[in-house]
Amino acid sequence: MDAFTAGLLQRIRATESDLTRALDEGDDFLVEVEQGELDDLRRLAAEHGVEVARSSV
């Protein structure tokens, strides 16, 4: 796995964690921010052929 792929997957995991925390805390604004970031990261992964396991978030 190259550095780009590893970094991208790490950012996706971190964002999923942040999204889960925002959901748990009921922070609607932060949920929107984190969901947007996650959508962008997943799109970037798809554009570069990086397979991302779908989480429950």
mmCIF entry with sequence, helices, sheets and N, C-alpha, C, O atoms, coordinates in Angstrom:
data_MODEL
# 
_entry.id   MODEL 
# 
_entity.id                         1 
_entity.type                       polymer 
_entity.pdbx_number_of_molecules   1 
# 
_entity_poly.entity_id                      1 
_entity_poly.type                           'polypeptide(L)' 
_entity_poly.nstd_linkage                   no 
_entity_poly.nstd_monomer                   no 
_entity_poly.pdbx_seq_one_letter_code       MDAFTAGLLQRIRATESDLTRALDEGDDFLVEVEQGELDDLRRLAAEHGVEVARSSV 
_entity_poly.pdbx_seq_one_letter_code_can   MDAFTAGLLQRIRATESDLTRALDEGDDFLVEVEQGELDDLRRLAAEHGVEVARSSV 
_entity_poly.pdbx_strand_id                 A 
# 
loop_
_entity_poly_seq.entity_id 
_entity_poly_seq.num 
_entity_poly_seq.mon_id 
_entity_poly_seq.hetero 
1 1  MET n 
1 2  ASP n 
1 3  ALA n 
1 4  PHE n 
1 5  THR n 
1 6  ALA n 
1 7  GLY n 
1 8  LEU n 
1 9  LEU n 
1 10 GLN n 
1 11 ARG n 
1 12 ILE n 
1 13 ARG n 
1 14 ALA n 
1 15 THR n 
1 16 GLU n 
1 17 SER n 
1 18 ASP n 
1 19 LEU n 
1 20 THR n 
1 21 ARG n 
1 22 ALA n 
1 23 LEU n 
1 24 ASP n 
1 25 GLU n 
1 26 GLY n 
1 27 ASP n 
1 28 ASP n 
1 29 PHE n 
1 30 LEU n 
1 31 VAL n 
1 32 GLU n 
1 33 VAL n 
1 34 GLU n 
1 35 GLN n 
1 36 GLY n 
1 37 GLU n 
1 38 LEU n 
1 39 ASP n 
1 40 ASP n 
1 41 LEU n 
1 42 ARG n 
1 43 ARG n 
1 44 LEU n 
1 45 ALA n 
1 46 ALA n 
1 47 GLU n 
1 48 HIS n 
1 49 GLY n 
1 50 VAL n 
1 51 GLU n 
1 52 VAL n 
1 53 ALA n 
1 54 ARG n 
1 55 SER n 
1 56 SER n 
1 57 VAL n 
# 
_struct_asym.id          A 
_struct_asym.entity_id   1 
# 
loop_
_struct_conf.conf_type_id 
_struct_conf.id 
_struct_conf.pdbx_PDB_helix_id 
_struct_conf.beg_label_comp_id 
_struct_conf.beg_label_asym_id 
_struct_conf.beg_label_seq_id 
_struct_conf.pdbx_beg_PDB_ins_code 
_struct_conf.end_label_comp_id 
_struct_conf.end_label_asym_id 
_struct_conf.end_label_seq_id 
_struct_conf.pdbx_end_PDB_ins_code 
_struct_conf.beg_auth_comp_id 
_struct_conf.beg_auth_asym_id 
_struct_conf.beg_auth_seq_id 
_struct_conf.end_auth_comp_id 
_struct_conf.end_auth_asym_id 
_struct_conf.end_auth_seq_id 
_struct_conf.pdbx_PDB_helix_class 
_struct_conf.details 
_struct_conf.pdbx_PDB_helix_length 
HELX_P HELX_P1 AA1 ALA A 3  ? GLU A 25 ? ALA A 3  GLU A 25 1 ? 23 
HELX_P HELX_P2 AA2 ASP A 28 ? GLU A 47 ? ASP A 28 GLU A 47 1 ? 20 
# 
_struct_conf_type.id          HELX_P 
_struct_conf_type.criteria    ? 
_struct_conf_type.reference   ? 
# 
loop_
_atom_site.group_PDB 
_atom_site.id 
_atom_site.type_symbol 
_atom_site.label_atom_id 
_atom_site.label_alt_id 
_atom_site.label_comp_id 
_atom_site.label_asym_id 
_atom_site.label_entity_id 
_atom_site.label_seq_id 
_atom_site.pdbx_PDB_ins_code 
_atom_site.Cartn_x 
_atom_site.Cartn_y 
_atom_site.Cartn_z 
_atom_site.occupancy 
_atom_site.B_iso_or_equiv 
_atom_site.pdbx_formal_charge 
_atom_site.auth_seq_id 
_atom_site.auth_comp_id 
_atom_site.auth_asym_id 
_atom_site.auth_atom_id 
_atom_site.pdbx_PDB_model_num 
ATOM 1   N N  . MET A 1 1  ? 0.849   -1.168 0.000  1.00 0.00 ? 1  MET A N  1 
ATOM 2   C CA . MET A 1 1  ? 0.000   0.000  0.000  1.00 0.00 ? 1  MET A CA 1 
ATOM 3   C C  . MET A 1 1  ? 0.898   1.236  0.000  1.00 0.00 ? 1  MET A C  1 
ATOM 4   O O  . MET A 1 1  ? 1.825   1.349  0.802  1.00 0.00 ? 1  MET A O  1 
ATOM 5   N N  . ASP A 1 2  ? 0.604   2.154  -0.914 1.00 0.00 ? 2  ASP A N  1 
ATOM 6   C CA . ASP A 1 2  ? 1.420   3.361  -0.981 1.00 0.00 ? 2  ASP A CA 1 
ATOM 7   C C  . ASP A 1 2  ? 0.972   4.384  0.066  1.00 0.00 ? 2  ASP A C  1 
ATOM 8   O O  . ASP A 1 2  ? -0.064  4.222  0.712  1.00 0.00 ? 2  ASP A O  1 
ATOM 9   N N  . ALA A 1 3  ? 1.762   5.420  0.214  1.00 0.00 ? 3  ALA A N  1 
ATOM 10  C CA . ALA A 1 3  ? 1.507   6.432  1.244  1.00 0.00 ? 3  ALA A CA 1 
ATOM 11  C C  . ALA A 1 3  ? 0.189   7.163  1.002  1.00 0.00 ? 3  ALA A C  1 
ATOM 12  O O  . ALA A 1 3  ? -0.523  7.489  1.952  1.00 0.00 ? 3  ALA A O  1 
ATOM 13  N N  . PHE A 1 4  ? -0.139  7.420  -0.262 1.00 0.00 ? 4  PHE A N  1 
ATOM 14  C CA . PHE A 1 4  ? -1.396  8.105  -0.575 1.00 0.00 ? 4  PHE A CA 1 
ATOM 15  C C  . PHE A 1 4  ? -2.583  7.284  -0.093 1.00 0.00 ? 4  PHE A C  1 
ATOM 16  O O  . PHE A 1 4  ? -3.471  7.802  0.584  1.00 0.00 ? 4  PHE A O  1 
ATOM 17  N N  . THR A 1 5  ? -2.596  6.005  -0.442 1.00 0.00 ? 5  THR A N  1 
ATOM 18  C CA . THR A 1 5  ? -3.690  5.122  -0.058 1.00 0.00 ? 5  THR A CA 1 
ATOM 19  C C  . THR A 1 5  ? -3.791  4.992  1.453  1.00 0.00 ? 5  THR A C  1 
ATOM 20  O O  . THR A 1 5  ? -4.880  5.089  2.018  1.00 0.00 ? 5  THR A O  1 
ATOM 21  N N  . ALA A 1 6  ? -2.664  4.775  2.104  1.00 0.00 ? 6  ALA A N  1 
ATOM 22  C CA . ALA A 1 6  ? -2.657  4.635  3.561  1.00 0.00 ? 6  ALA A CA 1 
ATOM 23  C C  . ALA A 1 6  ? -3.169  5.911  4.231  1.00 0.00 ? 6  ALA A C  1 
ATOM 24  O O  . ALA A 1 6  ? -3.967  5.846  5.166  1.00 0.00 ? 6  ALA A O  1 
ATOM 25  N N  . GLY A 1 7  ? -2.716  7.052  3.758  1.00 0.00 ? 7  GLY A N  1 
ATOM 26  C CA . GLY A 1 7  ? -3.150  8.320  4.328  1.00 0.00 ? 7  GLY A CA 1 
ATOM 27  C C  . GLY A 1 7  ? -4.628  8.572  4.117  1.00 0.00 ? 7  GLY A C  1 
ATOM 28  O O  . GLY A 1 7  ? -5.322  9.046  5.016  1.00 0.00 ? 7  GLY A O  1 
ATOM 29  N N  . LEU A 1 8  ? -5.104  8.254  2.933  1.00 0.00 ? 8  LEU A N  1 
ATOM 30  C CA . LEU A 1 8  ? -6.517  8.439  2.618  1.00 0.00 ? 8  LEU A CA 1 
ATOM 31  C C  . LEU A 1 8  ? -7.391  7.547  3.491  1.00 0.00 ? 8  LEU A C  1 
ATOM 32  O O  . LEU A 1 8  ? -8.402  7.998  4.029  1.00 0.00 ? 8  LEU A O  1 
ATOM 33  N N  . LEU A 1 9  ? -7.005  6.289  3.632  1.00 0.00 ? 9  LEU A N  1 
ATOM 34  C CA . LEU A 1 9  ? -7.787  5.373  4.464  1.00 0.00 ? 9  LEU A CA 1 
ATOM 35  C C  . LEU A 1 9  ? -7.770  5.801  5.932  1.00 0.00 ? 9  LEU A C  1 
ATOM 36  O O  . LEU A 1 9  ? -8.766  5.653  6.641  1.00 0.00 ? 9  LEU A O  1 
ATOM 37  N N  . GLN A 1 10 ? -6.636  6.331  6.381  1.00 0.00 ? 10 GLN A N  1 
ATOM 38  C CA . GLN A 1 10 ? -6.552  6.814  7.763  1.00 0.00 ? 10 GLN A CA 1 
ATOM 39  C C  . GLN A 1 10 ? -7.467  8.014  7.959  1.00 0.00 ? 10 GLN A C  1 
ATOM 40  O O  . GLN A 1 10 ? -8.149  8.113  8.980  1.00 0.00 ? 10 GLN A O  1 
ATOM 41  N N  . ARG A 1 11 ? -7.489  8.925  6.994  1.00 0.00 ? 11 ARG A N  1 
ATOM 42  C CA . ARG A 1 11 ? -8.365  10.097 7.092  1.00 0.00 ? 11 ARG A CA 1 
ATOM 43  C C  . ARG A 1 11 ? -9.834  9.676  7.080  1.00 0.00 ? 11 ARG A C  1 
ATOM 44  O O  . ARG A 1 11 ? -10.651 10.270 7.783  1.00 0.00 ? 11 ARG A O  1 
ATOM 45  N N  . ILE A 1 12 ? -10.174 8.669  6.297  1.00 0.00 ? 12 ILE A N  1 
ATOM 46  C CA . ILE A 1 12 ? -11.556 8.182  6.259  1.00 0.00 ? 12 ILE A CA 1 
ATOM 47  C C  . ILE A 1 12 ? -11.933 7.606  7.623  1.00 0.00 ? 12 ILE A C  1 
ATOM 48  O O  . ILE A 1 12 ? -13.007 7.907  8.143  1.00 0.00 ? 12 ILE A O  1 
ATOM 49  N N  . ARG A 1 13 ? -11.068 6.786  8.202  1.00 0.00 ? 13 ARG A N  1 
ATOM 50  C CA . ARG A 1 13 ? -11.363 6.205  9.529  1.00 0.00 ? 13 ARG A CA 1 
ATOM 51  C C  . ARG A 1 13 ? -11.524 7.288  10.585 1.00 0.00 ? 13 ARG A C  1 
ATOM 52  O O  . ARG A 1 13 ? -12.430 7.223  11.415 1.00 0.00 ? 13 ARG A O  1 
ATOM 53  N N  . ALA A 1 14 ? -10.641 8.287  10.553 1.00 0.00 ? 14 ALA A N  1 
ATOM 54  C CA . ALA A 1 14 ? -10.712 9.373  11.531 1.00 0.00 ? 14 ALA A CA 1 
ATOM 55  C C  . ALA A 1 14 ? -12.001 10.178 11.357 1.00 0.00 ? 14 ALA A C  1 
ATOM 56  O O  . ALA A 1 14 ? -12.635 10.561 12.340 1.00 0.00 ? 14 ALA A O  1 
ATOM 57  N N  . THR A 1 15 ? -12.381 10.431 10.121 1.00 0.00 ? 15 THR A N  1 
ATOM 58  C CA . THR A 1 15 ? -13.598 11.193 9.863  1.00 0.00 ? 15 THR A CA 1 
ATOM 59  C C  . THR A 1 15 ? -14.831 10.397 10.268 1.00 0.00 ? 15 THR A C  1 
ATOM 60  O O  . THR A 1 15 ? -15.785 10.961 10.802 1.00 0.00 ? 15 THR A O  1 
ATOM 61  N N  . GLU A 1 16 ? -14.819 9.097  10.020 1.00 0.00 ? 16 GLU A N  1 
ATOM 62  C CA . GLU A 1 16 ? -15.934 8.258  10.474 1.00 0.00 ? 16 GLU A CA 1 
ATOM 63  C C  . GLU A 1 16 ? -16.063 8.314  11.994 1.00 0.00 ? 16 GLU A C  1 
ATOM 64  O O  . GLU A 1 16 ? -17.170 8.385  12.529 1.00 0.00 ? 16 GLU A O  1 
ATOM 65  N N  . SER A 1 17 ? -14.938 8.283  12.675 1.00 0.00 ? 17 SER A N  1 
ATOM 66  C CA . SER A 1 17 ? -14.946 8.373  14.132 1.00 0.00 ? 17 SER A CA 1 
ATOM 67  C C  . SER A 1 17 ? -15.489 9.727  14.595 1.00 0.00 ? 17 SER A C  1 
ATOM 68  O O  . SER A 1 17 ? -16.295 9.794  15.522 1.00 0.00 ? 17 SER A O  1 
ATOM 69  N N  . ASP A 1 18 ? -15.048 10.790 13.952 1.00 0.00 ? 18 ASP A N  1 
ATOM 70  C CA . ASP A 1 18 ? -15.531 12.128 14.291 1.00 0.00 ? 18 ASP A CA 1 
ATOM 71  C C  . ASP A 1 18 ? -17.025 12.261 14.015 1.00 0.00 ? 18 ASP A C  1 
ATOM 72  O O  . ASP A 1 18 ? -17.745 12.901 14.781 1.00 0.00 ? 18 ASP A O  1 
ATOM 73  N N  . LEU A 1 19 ? -17.488 11.661 12.931 1.00 0.00 ? 19 LEU A N  1 
ATOM 74  C CA . LEU A 1 19 ? -18.911 11.695 12.596 1.00 0.00 ? 19 LEU A CA 1 
ATOM 75  C C  . LEU A 1 19 ? -19.730 10.953 13.647 1.00 0.00 ? 19 LEU A C  1 
ATOM 76  O O  . LEU A 1 19 ? -20.777 11.435 14.080 1.00 0.00 ? 19 LEU A O  1 
ATOM 77  N N  . THR A 1 20 ? -19.254 9.792  14.051 1.00 0.00 ? 20 THR A N  1 
ATOM 78  C CA . THR A 1 20 ? -19.944 9.027  15.092 1.00 0.00 ? 20 THR A CA 1 
ATOM 79  C C  . THR A 1 20 ? -20.041 9.825  16.383 1.00 0.00 ? 20 THR A C  1 
ATOM 80  O O  . THR A 1 20 ? -21.086 9.845  17.034 1.00 0.00 ? 20 THR A O  1 
ATOM 81  N N  . ARG A 1 21 ? -18.956 10.475 16.745 1.00 0.00 ? 21 ARG A N  1 
ATOM 82  C CA . ARG A 1 21 ? -18.950 11.295 17.970 1.00 0.00 ? 21 ARG A CA 1 
ATOM 83  C C  . ARG A 1 21 ? -19.944 12.451 17.853 1.00 0.00 ? 21 ARG A C  1 
ATOM 84  O O  . ARG A 1 21 ? -20.673 12.739 18.802 1.00 0.00 ? 21 ARG A O  1 
ATOM 85  N N  . ALA A 1 22 ? -19.977 13.111 16.702 1.00 0.00 ? 22 ALA A N  1 
ATOM 86  C CA . ALA A 1 22 ? -20.911 14.221 16.487 1.00 0.00 ? 22 ALA A CA 1 
ATOM 87  C C  . ALA A 1 22 ? -22.356 13.739 16.568 1.00 0.00 ? 22 ALA A C  1 
ATOM 88  O O  . ALA A 1 22 ? -23.213 14.419 17.134 1.00 0.00 ? 22 ALA A O  1 
ATOM 89  N N  . LEU A 1 23 ? -22.622 12.563 16.000 1.00 0.00 ? 23 LEU A N  1 
ATOM 90  C CA . LEU A 1 23 ? -23.972 11.987 16.079 1.00 0.00 ? 23 LEU A CA 1 
ATOM 91  C C  . LEU A 1 23 ? -24.343 11.683 17.523 1.00 0.00 ? 23 LEU A C  1 
ATOM 92  O O  . LEU A 1 23 ? -25.451 11.985 17.966 1.00 0.00 ? 23 LEU A O  1 
ATOM 93  N N  . ASP A 1 24 ? -23.414 11.086 18.249 1.00 0.00 ? 24 ASP A N  1 
ATOM 94  C CA . ASP A 1 24 ? -23.658 10.741 19.658 1.00 0.00 ? 24 ASP A CA 1 
ATOM 95  C C  . ASP A 1 24 ? -23.919 11.977 20.507 1.00 0.00 ? 24 ASP A C  1 
ATOM 96  O O  . ASP A 1 24 ? -24.714 11.938 21.446 1.00 0.00 ? 24 ASP A O  1 
ATOM 97  N N  . GLU A 1 25 ? -23.246 13.075 20.173 1.00 0.00 ? 25 GLU A N  1 
ATOM 98  C CA . GLU A 1 25 ? -23.386 14.305 20.940 1.00 0.00 ? 25 GLU A CA 1 
ATOM 99  C C  . GLU A 1 25 ? -24.571 15.151 20.477 1.00 0.00 ? 25 GLU A C  1 
ATOM 100 O O  . GLU A 1 25 ? -24.920 16.139 21.122 1.00 0.00 ? 25 GLU A O  1 
ATOM 101 N N  . GLY A 1 26 ? -25.183 14.767 19.368 1.00 0.00 ? 26 GLY A N  1 
ATOM 102 C CA . GLY A 1 26 ? -26.321 15.521 18.856 1.00 0.00 ? 26 GLY A CA 1 
ATOM 103 C C  . GLY A 1 26 ? -25.945 16.864 18.251 1.00 0.00 ? 26 GLY A C  1 
ATOM 104 O O  . GLY A 1 26 ? -26.767 17.779 18.215 1.00 0.00 ? 26 GLY A O  1 
ATOM 105 N N  . ASP A 1 27 ? -24.707 16.991 17.774 1.00 0.00 ? 27 ASP A N  1 
ATOM 106 C CA . ASP A 1 27 ? -24.222 18.241 17.186 1.00 0.00 ? 27 ASP A CA 1 
ATOM 107 C C  . ASP A 1 27 ? -24.536 18.231 15.687 1.00 0.00 ? 27 ASP A C  1 
ATOM 108 O O  . ASP A 1 27 ? -23.739 17.750 14.882 1.00 0.00 ? 27 ASP A O  1 
ATOM 109 N N  . ASP A 1 28 ? -25.698 18.763 15.325 1.00 0.00 ? 28 ASP A N  1 
ATOM 110 C CA . ASP A 1 28 ? -26.164 18.705 13.945 1.00 0.00 ? 28 ASP A CA 1 
ATOM 111 C C  . ASP A 1 28 ? -25.226 19.403 12.961 1.00 0.00 ? 28 ASP A C  1 
ATOM 112 O O  . ASP A 1 28 ? -25.014 18.919 11.850 1.00 0.00 ? 28 ASP A O  1 
ATOM 113 N N  . PHE A 1 29 ? -24.668 20.536 13.371 1.00 0.00 ? 29 PHE A N  1 
ATOM 114 C CA . PHE A 1 29 ? -23.751 21.254 12.490 1.00 0.00 ? 29 PHE A CA 1 
ATOM 115 C C  . PHE A 1 29 ? -22.505 20.410 12.213 1.00 0.00 ? 29 PHE A C  1 
ATOM 116 O O  . PHE A 1 29 ? -22.091 20.263 11.063 1.00 0.00 ? 29 PHE A O  1 
ATOM 117 N N  . LEU A 1 30 ? -21.916 19.863 13.265 1.00 0.00 ? 30 LEU A N  1 
ATOM 118 C CA . LEU A 1 30 ? -20.717 19.054 13.099 1.00 0.00 ? 30 LEU A CA 1 
ATOM 119 C C  . LEU A 1 30 ? -21.015 17.780 12.305 1.00 0.00 ? 30 LEU A C  1 
ATOM 120 O O  . LEU A 1 30 ? -20.164 17.307 11.552 1.00 0.00 ? 30 LEU A O  1 
ATOM 121 N N  . VAL A 1 31 ? -22.201 17.231 12.468 1.00 0.00 ? 31 VAL A N  1 
ATOM 122 C CA . VAL A 1 31 ? -22.594 16.059 11.668 1.00 0.00 ? 31 VAL A CA 1 
ATOM 123 C C  . VAL A 1 31 ? -22.542 16.417 10.185 1.00 0.00 ? 31 VAL A C  1 
ATOM 124 O O  . VAL A 1 31 ? -22.010 15.652 9.381  1.00 0.00 ? 31 VAL A O  1 
ATOM 125 N N  . GLU A 1 32 ? -23.090 17.569 9.820  1.00 0.00 ? 32 GLU A N  1 
ATOM 126 C CA . GLU A 1 32 ? -23.081 17.991 8.415  1.00 0.00 ? 32 GLU A CA 1 
ATOM 127 C C  . GLU A 1 32 ? -21.656 18.182 7.901  1.00 0.00 ? 32 GLU A C  1 
ATOM 128 O O  . GLU A 1 32 ? -21.327 17.771 6.789  1.00 0.00 ? 32 GLU A O  1 
ATOM 129 N N  . VAL A 1 33 ? -20.820 18.806 8.716  1.00 0.00 ? 33 VAL A N  1 
ATOM 130 C CA . VAL A 1 33 ? -19.427 19.040 8.318  1.00 0.00 ? 33 VAL A CA 1 
ATOM 131 C C  . VAL A 1 33 ? -18.704 17.713 8.106  1.00 0.00 ? 33 VAL A C  1 
ATOM 132 O O  . VAL A 1 33 ? -18.067 17.503 7.074  1.00 0.00 ? 33 VAL A O  1 
ATOM 133 N N  . GLU A 1 34 ? -18.806 16.831 9.078  1.00 0.00 ? 34 GLU A N  1 
ATOM 134 C CA . GLU A 1 34 ? -18.104 15.546 8.990  1.00 0.00 ? 34 GLU A CA 1 
ATOM 135 C C  . GLU A 1 34 ? -18.655 14.683 7.869  1.00 0.00 ? 34 GLU A C  1 
ATOM 136 O O  . GLU A 1 34 ? -17.887 13.996 7.196  1.00 0.00 ? 34 GLU A O  1 
ATOM 137 N N  . GLN A 1 35 ? -19.969 14.699 7.648  1.00 0.00 ? 35 GLN A N  1 
ATOM 138 C CA . GLN A 1 35 ? -20.552 13.902 6.565  1.00 0.00 ? 35 GLN A CA 1 
ATOM 139 C C  . GLN A 1 35 ? -20.074 14.424 5.218  1.00 0.00 ? 35 GLN A C  1 
ATOM 140 O O  . GLN A 1 35 ? -19.779 13.636 4.319  1.00 0.00 ? 35 GLN A O  1 
ATOM 141 N N  . GLY A 1 36 ? -19.994 15.734 5.067  1.00 0.00 ? 36 GLY A N  1 
ATOM 142 C CA . GLY A 1 36 ? -19.475 16.314 3.831  1.00 0.00 ? 36 GLY A CA 1 
ATOM 143 C C  . GLY A 1 36 ? -18.030 15.922 3.593  1.00 0.00 ? 36 GLY A C  1 
ATOM 144 O O  . GLY A 1 36 ? -17.648 15.585 2.472  1.00 0.00 ? 36 GLY A O  1 
ATOM 145 N N  . GLU A 1 37 ? -17.226 15.965 4.648  1.00 0.00 ? 37 GLU A N  1 
ATOM 146 C CA . GLU A 1 37 ? -15.820 15.558 4.541  1.00 0.00 ? 37 GLU A CA 1 
ATOM 147 C C  . GLU A 1 37 ? -15.718 14.079 4.157  1.00 0.00 ? 37 GLU A C  1 
ATOM 148 O O  . GLU A 1 37 ? -14.917 13.705 3.301  1.00 0.00 ? 37 GLU A O  1 
ATOM 149 N N  . LEU A 1 38 ? -16.529 13.257 4.792  1.00 0.00 ? 38 LEU A N  1 
ATOM 150 C CA . LEU A 1 38 ? -16.508 11.825 4.499  1.00 0.00 ? 38 LEU A CA 1 
ATOM 151 C C  . LEU A 1 38 ? -16.922 11.553 3.060  1.00 0.00 ? 38 LEU A C  1 
ATOM 152 O O  . LEU A 1 38 ? -16.308 10.726 2.386  1.00 0.00 ? 38 LEU A O  1 
ATOM 153 N N  . ASP A 1 39 ? -17.948 12.236 2.587  1.00 0.00 ? 39 ASP A N  1 
ATOM 154 C CA . ASP A 1 39 ? -18.386 12.080 1.195  1.00 0.00 ? 39 ASP A CA 1 
ATOM 155 C C  . ASP A 1 39 ? -17.257 12.458 0.239  1.00 0.00 ? 39 ASP A C  1 
ATOM 156 O O  . ASP A 1 39 ? -17.011 11.758 -0.743 1.00 0.00 ? 39 ASP A O  1 
ATOM 157 N N  . ASP A 1 40 ? -16.571 13.568 0.529  1.00 0.00 ? 40 ASP A N  1 
ATOM 158 C CA . ASP A 1 40 ? -15.455 14.003 -0.326 1.00 0.00 ? 40 ASP A CA 1 
ATOM 159 C C  . ASP A 1 40 ? -14.326 12.982 -0.327 1.00 0.00 ? 40 ASP A C  1 
ATOM 160 O O  . ASP A 1 40 ? -13.767 12.674 -1.380 1.00 0.00 ? 40 ASP A O  1 
ATOM 161 N N  . LEU A 1 41 ? -13.989 12.458 0.845  1.00 0.00 ? 41 LEU A N  1 
ATOM 162 C CA . LEU A 1 41 ? -12.908 11.473 0.938  1.00 0.00 ? 41 LEU A CA 1 
ATOM 163 C C  . LEU A 1 41 ? -13.271 10.184 0.203  1.00 0.00 ? 41 LEU A C  1 
ATOM 164 O O  . LEU A 1 41 ? -12.424 9.597  -0.470 1.00 0.00 ? 41 LEU A O  1 
ATOM 165 N N  . ARG A 1 42 ? -14.510 9.744  0.325  1.00 0.00 ? 42 ARG A N  1 
ATOM 166 C CA . ARG A 1 42 ? -14.940 8.533  -0.390 1.00 0.00 ? 42 ARG A CA 1 
ATOM 167 C C  . ARG A 1 42 ? -14.937 8.753  -1.892 1.00 0.00 ? 42 ARG A C  1 
ATOM 168 O O  . ARG A 1 42 ? -14.582 7.848  -2.648 1.00 0.00 ? 42 ARG A O  1 
ATOM 169 N N  . ARG A 1 43 ? -15.330 9.950  -2.340 1.00 0.00 ? 43 ARG A N  1 
ATOM 170 C CA . ARG A 1 43 ? -15.291 10.267 -3.766 1.00 0.00 ? 43 ARG A CA 1 
ATOM 171 C C  . ARG A 1 43 ? -13.845 10.243 -4.262 1.00 0.00 ? 43 ARG A C  1 
ATOM 172 O O  . ARG A 1 43 ? -13.557 9.684  -5.320 1.00 0.00 ? 43 ARG A O  1 
ATOM 173 N N  . LEU A 1 44 ? -12.943 10.849 -3.499 1.00 0.00 ? 44 LEU A N  1 
ATOM 174 C CA . LEU A 1 44 ? -11.527 10.863 -3.853 1.00 0.00 ? 44 LEU A CA 1 
ATOM 175 C C  . LEU A 1 44 ? -10.979 9.436  -3.935 1.00 0.00 ? 44 LEU A C  1 
ATOM 176 O O  . LEU A 1 44 ? -10.228 9.103  -4.852 1.00 0.00 ? 44 LEU A O  1 
ATOM 177 N N  . ALA A 1 45 ? -11.361 8.607  -2.975 1.00 0.00 ? 45 ALA A N  1 
ATOM 178 C CA . ALA A 1 45 ? -10.919 7.213  -2.996 1.00 0.00 ? 45 ALA A CA 1 
ATOM 179 C C  . ALA A 1 45 ? -11.407 6.509  -4.260 1.00 0.00 ? 45 ALA A C  1 
ATOM 180 O O  . ALA A 1 45 ? -10.641 5.811  -4.925 1.00 0.00 ? 45 ALA A O  1 
ATOM 181 N N  . ALA A 1 46 ? -12.674 6.696  -4.584 1.00 0.00 ? 46 ALA A N  1 
ATOM 182 C CA . ALA A 1 46 ? -13.241 6.057  -5.769 1.00 0.00 ? 46 ALA A CA 1 
ATOM 183 C C  . ALA A 1 46 ? -12.533 6.528  -7.044 1.00 0.00 ? 46 ALA A C  1 
ATOM 184 O O  . ALA A 1 46 ? -12.267 5.728  -7.941 1.00 0.00 ? 46 ALA A O  1 
ATOM 185 N N  . GLU A 1 47 ? -12.236 7.809  -7.119 1.00 0.00 ? 47 GLU A N  1 
ATOM 186 C CA . GLU A 1 47 ? -11.555 8.352  -8.297 1.00 0.00 ? 47 GLU A CA 1 
ATOM 187 C C  . GLU A 1 47 ? -10.161 7.769  -8.486 1.00 0.00 ? 47 GLU A C  1 
ATOM 188 O O  . GLU A 1 47 ? -9.647  7.727  -9.603 1.00 0.00 ? 47 GLU A O  1 
ATOM 189 N N  . HIS A 1 48 ? -9.549  7.318  -7.390 1.00 0.00 ? 48 HIS A N  1 
ATOM 190 C CA . HIS A 1 48 ? -8.190  6.773  -7.453 1.00 0.00 ? 48 HIS A CA 1 
ATOM 191 C C  . HIS A 1 48 ? -8.155  5.256  -7.291 1.00 0.00 ? 48 HIS A C  1 
ATOM 192 O O  . HIS A 1 48 ? -7.089  4.669  -7.107 1.00 0.00 ? 48 HIS A O  1 
ATOM 193 N N  . GLY A 1 49 ? -9.324  4.628  -7.361 1.00 0.00 ? 49 GLY A N  1 
ATOM 194 C CA . GLY A 1 49 ? -9.378  3.181  -7.315 1.00 0.00 ? 49 GLY A CA 1 
ATOM 195 C C  . GLY A 1 49 ? -9.069  2.581  -5.957 1.00 0.00 ? 49 GLY A C  1 
ATOM 196 O O  . GLY A 1 49 ? -8.672  1.419  -5.861 1.00 0.00 ? 49 GLY A O  1 
ATOM 197 N N  . VAL A 1 50 ? -9.250  3.373  -4.902 1.00 0.00 ? 50 VAL A N  1 
ATOM 198 C CA . VAL A 1 50 ? -9.004  2.886  -3.548 1.00 0.00 ? 50 VAL A CA 1 
ATOM 199 C C  . VAL A 1 50 ? -10.308 2.325  -3.015 1.00 0.00 ? 50 VAL A C  1 
ATOM 200 O O  . VAL A 1 50 ? -11.304 3.039  -2.899 1.00 0.00 ? 50 VAL A O  1 
ATOM 201 N N  . GLU A 1 51 ? -10.292 1.044  -2.694 1.00 0.00 ? 51 GLU A N  1 
ATOM 202 C CA . GLU A 1 51 ? -11.490 0.390  -2.174 1.00 0.00 ? 51 GLU A CA 1 
ATOM 203 C C  . GLU A 1 51 ? -11.658 0.707  -0.693 1.00 0.00 ? 51 GLU A C  1 
ATOM 204 O O  . GLU A 1 51 ? -10.740 0.521  0.106  1.00 0.00 ? 51 GLU A O  1 
ATOM 205 N N  . VAL A 1 52 ? -12.841 1.187  -0.345 1.00 0.00 ? 52 VAL A N  1 
ATOM 206 C CA . VAL A 1 52 ? -13.142 1.576  1.017  1.00 0.00 ? 52 VAL A CA 1 
ATOM 207 C C  . VAL A 1 52 ? -14.321 0.739  1.502  1.00 0.00 ? 52 VAL A C  1 
ATOM 208 O O  . VAL A 1 52 ? -15.381 0.713  0.875  1.00 0.00 ? 52 VAL A O  1 
ATOM 209 N N  . ALA A 1 53 ? -14.121 0.056  2.627  1.00 0.00 ? 53 ALA A N  1 
ATOM 210 C CA . ALA A 1 53 ? -15.222 -0.706 3.221  1.00 0.00 ? 53 ALA A CA 1 
ATOM 211 C C  . ALA A 1 53 ? -16.242 0.270  3.749  1.00 0.00 ? 53 ALA A C  1 
ATOM 212 O O  . ALA A 1 53 ? -15.885 1.250  4.402  1.00 0.00 ? 53 ALA A O  1 
ATOM 213 N N  . ARG A 1 54 ? -17.497 0.020  3.479  1.00 0.00 ? 54 ARG A N  1 
ATOM 214 C CA . ARG A 1 54 ? -18.567 0.887  3.975  1.00 0.00 ? 54 ARG A CA 1 
ATOM 215 C C  . ARG A 1 54 ? -18.754 0.649  5.443  1.00 0.00 ? 54 ARG A C  1 
ATOM 216 O O  . ARG A 1 54 ? -18.835 -0.493 5.896  1.00 0.00 ? 54 ARG A O  1 
ATOM 217 N N  . SER A 1 55 ? -18.823 1.727  6.188  1.00 0.00 ? 55 SER A N  1 
ATOM 218 C CA . SER A 1 55 ? -19.058 1.616  7.620  1.00 0.00 ? 55 SER A CA 1 
ATOM 219 C C  . SER A 1 55 ? -20.546 1.800  7.893  1.00 0.00 ? 55 SER A C  1 
ATOM 220 O O  . SER A 1 55 ? -21.336 2.068  6.988  1.00 0.00 ? 55 SER A O  1 
ATOM 221 N N  . SER A 1 56 ? -20.903 1.651  9.152  1.00 0.00 ? 56 SER A N  1 
ATOM 222 C CA . SER A 1 56 ? -22.314 1.804  9.534  1.00 0.00 ? 56 SER A CA 1 
ATOM 223 C C  . SER A 1 56 ? -22.676 3.261  9.741  1.00 0.00 ? 56 SER A C  1 
ATOM 224 O O  . SER A 1 56 ? -23.811 3.567  10.106 1.00 0.00 ? 56 SER A O  1 
ATOM 225 N N  . VAL A 1 57 ? -21.730 4.170  9.516  1.00 0.00 ? 57 VAL A N  1 
ATOM 226 C CA . VAL A 1 57 ? -21.980 5.601  9.709  1.00 0.00 ? 57 VAL A CA 1 
ATOM 227 C C  . VAL A 1 57 ? -22.575 6.183  8.462  1.00 0.00 ? 57 VAL A C  1 
ATOM 228 O O  . VAL A 1 57 ? -22.862 7.379  8.415  1.00 0.00 ? 57 VAL A O  1 
# 
